[in-house]
Amino acid sequence: MSETDSACIARSSFDVISLPSSALDHEWRHGRRYHGHHSGAYIYPNDEEEQIRLDMIHQAHLLLHGGSLFLSSIDLTGRSILDIGTGTGIWAVQIADRYPSASVVGLDLSPIQPQIVPPNVQFYVEDVERDWNEIAAYDFIHCRGMSGSITDWPTLFHKIYQALRPGGVIEIHEMLPAIFLTNQEAVLNGPLVDLMRGLVTAHSQIGRSLDPVSNFRTWTEEAGLIEFSEEIFEIPLGSWPEDQQRKDAGKLLASSFNTGLHALTAKAFRDVLSWSTEEVEVFNAYVRQELRQESPRRVLHVSVCTARRSAHICIQSRRKLSDESRHEGKEPLSAPVSELCEPIEGRELIRKHKALCYEDIVLWVVPDPNKRGRDVLAMEIFFRHHKGADNEPKPTVFLFRENPLPILCPISHILARAIRDGAMEVAGLQHAAPFFSNFFFRRSVWTTVGGWVKSATDPMKYSTYAFYLDRIGSDLGSEEKWTSYCLRRGNANALLGVAPNAVMDQVMRHDPMTGCLANAYKSPSGIPKSEIDILEPDPDVVDLMMQVKCMAIRIRQEHGFIKQAPKDVKETYHQLRRDLRNTEKAFRDDMTKVYQEAYRRRMHNEVLERQLRGRAIKEQAEPSVQHHLKERTQLQALLCNFSIDKSPKDITDRKIRAIDIMVLLASRREVRQQPRPSPPCEEDNREGSPDAEPLPKLEEIPLVLRKTQCIYCVGDEQLAYVDRVRAFNRVSHMMDHVEKVHLRHEHPAPDSFAAIPSASIWETS
């Protein structure tokens, strides 16, 4: 490629970009060659000697990862790939060779890449902080060794977010500027440690941090990326390992330090730290001397961070066209893009990810409106009889939050119904398993209802689950025996032109989330959060919280971050956190028991008071599902398993099996036990009503009779209520009371007390 060809480079997402002359004019200093484009942005040389060093580091990384060029779980076949800070381009060329159908782009400040490259790779001279701005262009972005080259990492992550397509992955490899021993202890002194400290100080003075990895999680979440993960690898510094692969990696890394000392210290120590030439040369000699020593066994830590942009899945509407619209050539109403979604996505981009077609639902993955960092799943439902100002269907948006339990997962219900109805549009998505290959739908979701969320530790009866699902369907007139609140939008739309507006409004106002499901989940005997908040804090919990906080601060001050702390210190810290969690749980359990006991006493008194007033007790029999179907029993076993030690793959597999069983049950009828009718209540009939009948006289009061209660007092209706239900401390005290009060005027036989019936327990019905 000639200089004329290099001057203009056409890119798919750009206009024709002119290559400035400064990109080809290099800068010479301290006997080394540096880049000319945006001079000073990178303080290390780009000559042939430095290129050899960069290729040695690349080979060391390959050996460290077993020959893998990337660690993310993504198939790059046919994908668009970007390499930020490509350097000599060796990574981009190798990834292009491995994936010939992929499109690879490399960016760097220096035009030092080879001219003979695979046809599917291109290199561009650009500064990612100034020149580079692309929208939804790449499926995978690779970045390695950029520490010390970036001034504004948060802005760069925002650019990366915009450059990634929905579902795209960013992977960053950075070597931490610290020397460690094989037992995870940090080396605190020596020429190599002084070298690292000097480089960190020099980069700090020029505003380009050499240790930004600790903030990557915060910056990626602020940019909108999700599923951040970090993994630390140890790479030896020297040839001391016995494993041949690690030995070769250590040799390459030590050799790169030995031959690159001049490059590392030329500008950083002389220009930034103002060292003299003689001081730098002497210092480099000490570093080389330490590098030749194999003891102690030193290692460096390589951090591999990955994050992902959330994928947008669109479930478009499937409606029947009226005869008039067919003649006029009108198309069905298309769902407008939710206001929660960013404008840059556009309708065309969303349509590329359409996966499900069923009535009037659109699923989005949108930024959290509460600004909590993570993207959230939103469901947009269109009601055609509710019009907005523009006379278009007015959408209603439900936001979901994550929950590891698969029960009542709206995605599972929608998917099972769509599979049964054959509503899949994308080829190959005729079963649940291919659908859950998308990373986002592997996370179960559940809705937030009035600030309350189902507890993951409080199990729910399966009969309650099945009953309320069936009740929702019955209230909406659905033919299905199981359903979810998501399906009410189809019933409301089906009433258009058939039922009056009042009926449709009633369907819309029926909120099964708060009216049915919340009551099914919230146990009245469970202590509310408001009750826990007003309690005095447990001193043990407060003390452990202070210990954890102080130890975390001390570890950060001494070791930088917790992962670099010694093993015994980390174990002590994690043990403190476990003790804190266990103490908090014990405190909540104790308070819950106290609250439940008070609740039982209060409910018992209310029942007694109602009986004393002559009112009948309505039977509160919970309808239960008879498991006459084999699939129903299997579904019960799946959904009622509240194991918390399952892996994400196990949870996904369990959801897929549950959906398959739901599809089988969708067309079958279930047998439910009818509850017994409750007796009429006096307060239900007005005075003078023909249906009003005199209540039968209560001959006995069904009390819970204990062994310490007097049966004579209970049966004496002339006594006050408090005296009738009086309980003695001991059985002997009750027997003395009977003898002195009730039997003192009688002359019983010697064995008369044996005829006294033993106390029995009468439960309220």
Long-range contacts (C-beta under 8 A, 24 or more apart in sequence): 1-115, 6-111, 9-122, 9-124, 11-124, 12-137, 13-134, 13-135, 13-137, 14-134, 17-124, 19-125, 23-111, 23-125, 24-111, 29-266, 29-267, 29-271, 30-262, 30-266, 30-267, 30-270, 32-262, 32-263, 32-266, 34-267, 35-109, 35-110, 37-109, 37-110, 37-125, 37-127, 38-109, 38-127, 38-130, 41-109, 41-127, 41-129, 41-149, 42-109, 42-110, 42-149, 43-148, 43-202, 43-206, 43-267, 43-268, 43-271, 43-272, 44-263, 44-264, 44-267, 45-263, 45-266, 46-110, 46-112, 49-259, 49-263, 50-260, 50-263, 51-87, 51-88, 51-112, 52-259, 53-256, 53-259, 53-260, 53-263, 54-87, 54-88, 54-90, 54-145, 55-88, 55-90, 56-252, 56-253, 56-255, 56-256, 56-259, 57-145, 57-252, 57-253, 57-256, 58-88, 58-90, 58-91, 59-252, 60-235, 60-249, 60-252, 60-253, 60-256, 61-144, 61-173, 61-302, 63-245, 63-246, 63-248, 63-249, 63-252, 64-233, 64-235, 64-246, 64-249, 64-302, 65-233, 66-245, 69-94, 69-95, 69-98, 70-95, 70-140, 70-142, 70-171, 71-171, 71-231, 71-304, 71-306, 72-140, 72-169, 72-171, 72-306, 74-139, 74-140, 74-169, 76-102, 76-139, 76-140, 77-101, 77-102, 78-102, 79-103, 79-139, 79-140, 80-105, 80-137, 80-138, 80-139, 80-140, 80-165, 81-105, 81-138, 81-139, 81-140, 81-141, 81-142, 82-106, 82-107, 82-137, 82-138, 82-140, 82-141, 82-142, 82-163, 83-107, 83-141, 83-142, 83-143, 84-128, 84-141, 84-142, 84-143, 84-146, 85-128, 85-143, 85-144, 85-145, 85-146, 85-149, 86-113, 86-123, 87-112, 87-145, 88-112, 88-113, 88-114, 89-113, 89-114, 89-117, 89-121, 89-123, 91-142, 91-144, 92-121, 92-123, 93-117, 93-118, 93-121, 95-142, 96-120, 96-121, 105-138, 107-132, 128-156, 128-159, 129-155, 129-156, 132-159, 132-163, 133-159, 133-162, 134-159, 134-162, 134-163, 135-162, 135-163, 135-344, 136-162, 136-163, 136-164, 136-165, 136-166, 136-344, 136-345, 136-349, 137-163, 137-165, 138-163, 138-164, 138-165, 138-168, 139-164, 139-165, 139-167, 139-168, 139-169, 140-168, 140-169, 140-170, 140-171, 141-168, 141-169, 141-170, 141-171, 142-171, 143-170, 143-171, 143-172, 143-173, 144-172, 144-173, 144-174, 145-173, 145-174, 145-175, 146-172, 146-174, 147-174, 147-175, 147-177, 147-209, 147-210, 147-211, 147-212, 147-213, 148-199, 148-203, 148-208, 148-209, 148-210, 149-208, 150-208, 150-209, 150-212, 151-207, 151-208, 153-209, 153-212, 153-215, 153-216, 153-219, 154-219, 154-222, 154-223, 157-219, 157-220, 157-222, 157-223, 157-225, 158-223, 158-224, 160-223, 160-225, 161-223, 161-224, 161-225, 161-309, 162-344, 164-309, 165-309, 165-349, 166-309, 166-310, 166-311, 166-312, 166-345, 166-349, 166-353, 166-365, 167-308, 167-309, 167-310, 167-311, 167-353, 167-438, 167-439, 168-308, 168-309, 169-306, 169-307, 169-308, 169-309, 170-220, 170-225, 170-306, 170-307, 170-308, 170-309, 171-304, 171-305, 171-306, 172-216, 172-303, 172-304, 172-305, 172-306, 173-302, 173-303, 173-304, 174-212, 174-213, 174-302, 174-303, 174-305, 175-235, 175-300, 175-301, 175-302, 175-303, 176-211, 176-213, 176-300, 176-301, 176-302, 176-303, 177-210, 177-211, 178-300, 178-301, 178-560, 178-564, 179-237, 179-298, 179-299, 179-300, 180-234, 180-298, 180-299, 180-300, 180-301, 180-564, 181-296, 181-297, 181-298, 181-299, 182-234, 182-297, 182-299, 183-566, 183-567, 184-564, 184-566, 184-567, 185-566, 186-559, 186-564, 187-296, 187-298, 190-290, 191-283, 191-286, 191-287, 191-289, 191-290, 192-237, 192-287, 192-290, 192-291, 192-298, 194-283, 195-261, 195-264, 195-265, 195-283, 195-287, 198-265, 198-268, 198-269, 198-273, 199-264, 199-268, 201-273, 202-268, 202-269, 202-272, 202-273, 203-268, 205-272, 205-273, 206-272, 211-560, 213-303, 213-305, 214-560, 214-561, 216-305, 217-305, 220-305, 220-307, 221-373, 221-374, 222-373, 224-309, 224-310, 224-367, 224-375, 225-307, 225-308, 225-309, 226-307, 226-308, 226-309, 226-310, 226-374, 226-375, 227-306, 227-307, 227-308, 227-439, 228-305, 228-306, 228-307, 229-305, 229-306, 229-307, 230-303, 230-304, 230-305, 231-303, 231-304, 232-301, 232-302, 232-303, 232-304, 232-563, 233-301, 233-302, 233-303, 233-304, 234-299, 234-300, 234-301, 234-302, 235-299, 235-300, 235-301, 235-302, 236-297, 236-298, 236-299, 237-291, 237-298, 237-299, 237-300, 238-291, 238-294, 238-297, 238-298, 239-294, 240-294, 240-295, 240-297, 253-300, 254-291, 257-287, 257-291, 258-288, 258-291, 261-287, 261-288, 301-564, 308-439, 310-365, 310-375, 310-440, 311-353, 311-365, 311-438, 311-439, 311-440, 312-341, 312-345, 312-349, 312-350, 312-353, 312-364, 312-365, 313-353, 313-354, 313-355, 313-356, 313-363, 313-364, 313-365, 313-438, 313-440, 313-441, 314-350, 314-351, 314-353, 314-354, 314-355, 314-362, 314-363, 314-364, 315-354, 315-355, 315-356, 315-357, 315-358, 315-361, 315-362, 315-363, 315-414, 316-354, 316-357, 316-362, 316-425, 317-357, 317-359, 317-360, 317-361, 317-362, 317-382, 318-357, 318-358, 318-359, 318-423, 319-359, 319-360, 333-382, 333-384, 333-392, 333-393, 335-360, 335-362, 335-380, 335-382, 335-395, 336-392, 336-395, 338-362, 338-364, 338-366, 338-378, 338-380, 338-395, 338-397, 340-364, 340-366, 340-367, 340-369, 340-378, 340-397, 341-366, 342-367, 354-425, 354-426, 355-424, 355-425, 355-426, 355-429, 355-435, 355-438, 356-414, 356-415, 356-418, 356-423, 356-424, 356-425, 356-426, 356-429, 356-435, 357-418, 357-423, 357-424, 357-425, 358-414, 358-417, 358-418, 358-421, 358-423, 359-489, 359-490, 359-493, 360-384, 360-393, 360-489, 360-490, 360-493, 361-414, 361-486, 361-489, 362-395, 363-411, 365-440, 369-399, 376-400, 376-401, 377-411, 377-440, 377-445, 379-410, 379-486, 381-486, 381-489, 382-489, 383-489, 383-492, 383-493, 383-508, 384-493, 384-496, 385-492, 385-493, 385-495, 385-496, 385-501, 385-504, 386-508, 398-447, 399-447, 399-448, 400-445, 400-446, 400-447, 400-448, 401-445, 401-446, 401-447, 401-448, 401-453, 402-443, 402-444, 402-445, 403-444, 403-445, 403-446, 403-453, 403-454, 403-456, 404-444, 404-456, 404-644, 404-651, 405-444, 405-446, 405-454, 405-456, 405-642, 406-444, 406-638, 406-639, 406-651, 406-654, 406-655, 406-658, 407-460, 407-465, 407-639, 408-446, 408-454, 408-465, 408-484, 408-517, 409-444, 409-445, 409-446, 409-655, 410-445, 410-446, 410-447, 410-484, 410-485, 410-486, 411-441, 411-444, 411-445, 412-444, 412-655, 412-658, 412-659, 412-662, 413-483, 413-484, 413-486, 413-487, 413-662, 414-484, 414-486, 415-659, 416-659, 416-662, 416-663, 416-666, 417-480, 417-487, 417-666, 419-659, 419-663, 420-663, 420-666, 420-667, 431-660, 432-655, 432-656, 432-659, 432-660, 433-656, 436-652, 436-655, 436-656, 442-648, 442-651, 442-652, 444-651, 444-655, 447-513, 449-513, 449-514, 449-517, 449-518, 450-514, 450-518, 452-518, 452-522, 454-521, 455-521, 456-642, 456-644, 457-642, 458-521, 458-523, 458-526, 459-640, 459-642, 460-520, 460-521, 461-622, 462-625, 462-636, 462-639, 462-640, 463-622, 463-623, 463-624, 463-625, 464-520, 464-622, 465-520, 465-639, 466-625, 466-670, 467-520, 467-622, 467-623, 467-624, 467-625, 467-672, 468-512, 468-516, 468-517, 468-520, 470-670, 470-672, 471-516, 472-512, 472-516, 472-517, 475-510, 475-512, 476-507, 476-510, 480-666, 481-665, 481-668, 481-669, 481-670, 482-662, 482-665, 482-666, 485-511, 485-512, 485-513, 485-517, 488-512, 524-599, 525-595, 525-596, 525-599, 525-600, 526-592, 526-595, 526-596, 527-588, 527-591, 527-592, 527-595, 527-596, 531-591, 531-595, 532-588, 532-591, 535-591, 538-583, 538-584, 538-587, 540-583, 540-587, 541-580, 541-583, 541-584, 541-587, 544-576, 544-579, 544-580, 544-583, 545-580, 547-576, 548-573, 548-576, 548-577, 548-580, 551-576, 604-704, 607-764, 608-703, 608-725, 611-698, 611-701, 611-702, 611-764, 612-701, 612-721, 614-682, 614-695, 614-698, 615-681, 615-682, 615-683, 616-679, 616-680, 616-681, 616-682, 616-695, 617-764, 617-765, 618-678, 618-679, 618-681, 619-675, 619-676, 619-678, 619-679, 619-765, 621-675, 621-676, 623-672, 623-673, 623-674, 623-675, 624-672, 624-673, 625-670, 625-672, 626-670, 626-671, 626-672, 626-673, 628-670, 628-671, 629-665, 629-668, 629-670, 631-661, 631-664, 631-665, 631-668, 632-665, 632-670, 634-661, 635-661, 635-662, 635-665, 702-762, 702-763, 702-764, 702-765, 703-762, 704-761, 704-762, 704-763, 704-764, 705-759, 705-760, 705-761, 705-762, 706-759, 706-761, 707-731, 707-734, 707-758, 707-759, 708-733, 708-734, 709-734, 709-759, 710-734, 710-737, 710-738, 710-742, 711-756, 711-757, 711-759, 712-738, 712-741, 712-742
